[in-house]
């Protein structure tokens, strides 16, 4: 056993109560479910986009495969939660049926490891909406309580009462992005995820934020399988909360485990280096965000390598856990074979080209590709079936001209707003359009 192995085991023994009983909080992301075959949110986003707009992108770019690749590449930096919010705005909440792609998998070594941590009174925060940690707890006979934002965050408010009383409850799972609700039917299964997506614009809901802040200040944290890229909700909280407690951060690679204890000067230098890169050079946002979190903690430990393999080979036997890896692989194969069946794929086929092109337009706008966004509006205009759809597409195109500001874009925007005003029968819509027109004229 290496010195790094011993360091990790000693720390976990403390967390698991075998020596001093020092508790720890685990913060886990999509990376822990990947060994089960569950797509991470980046892959899920790719599958969702390909299912909804593959045909429309082919029509947009014709036979130019390189251009299509560039289109998909331009969407890479759009956060999945932002993509979902845009899809709900332009299509409808049926896009959440795509979360069925996260269901039906087997728990893996990470989930069973966390179940044993929960058995011993530790806590788990997660951005994942799947229920694999809960399933591992049930199979191991572990009592647990899950908080995922039910009834307008009443569960998180309830936990704050424990915090305020000084008698906090152990063995809990906090699901900061909501949860797929087991036993619910159709859209009700994804209701809590849908509500949590509002955090894209509002930040982490206050009760969730307060619970997370409390634990960040009072306990050591171990981050596993988490990329630190949810800039709209969790990252602002964990990067702004100062604590003298320890932090352990696991960064995955295929090599053997190694332990890195970063100095603050090094972390600051890496941040400065990334932030000062030329605009045309891609920044390492993972490194940038992780370093900002590390700087807020006391002692810092970065564990490089395949922690999952270490857990599987060296820890689970100590915890008395055996897992059926063939069953994990079999379930993953079944899901892969069934990937084009289900409610989501039926829903995607039911959406019209008008809506899909407006959805694409919003994505290109989000990616900063305004010319492509305008091109998609033109496609939507050709697919419009009624006056209301024409107004919607023209208004979107006018907004894009106003934003792009090339040559006679302002004049084009004015003409489109005027056409919309003349066509609209809705007083509120006309008032909004007149305000948009006034904004353009004022700038001219």
Secondary structure, 3 states (H helix, E strand, C coil): CCHHHHHHHHHHHHHCCCCCCCCEEEEECHHHCHHHCCCCHHHHHHHHHHHHHHHHHHHHHCCCHHHHHHHHHHCCCCCHHHHHHHHHHHCCHHHHHHHHHHCCCCCCHHHHHHHHHHHCCCEEEECCCCCHHHHHHHHCCCCCEEECCHHHHHHHHHHHHHHHHCCCCCCEEEECCCCCCCCCCHHHHHHHHHHHCCHHHHCCCHHHHHHHHHHHHHCEEEEECCCCCCCCCCHHHHHHCCCCCCEEEEECCCCCCEEECCCHHHHHHHHHHHHCCCCCCCCCHHHHHHHHHHCCCCCEEEEECCHHHHHHHHHCCCCCCCCCHHHHHHHHHHHHHCCCCCHHHHHHHHCCHHHHHHHHHHHHHHCCCHHHHHHHHHHHHHHCCCHHHHHHHHHHHHHHHHHHCCCCHHHHHHHHHHHHHHHCCCHHHHHHHHHHHHHHHHHC
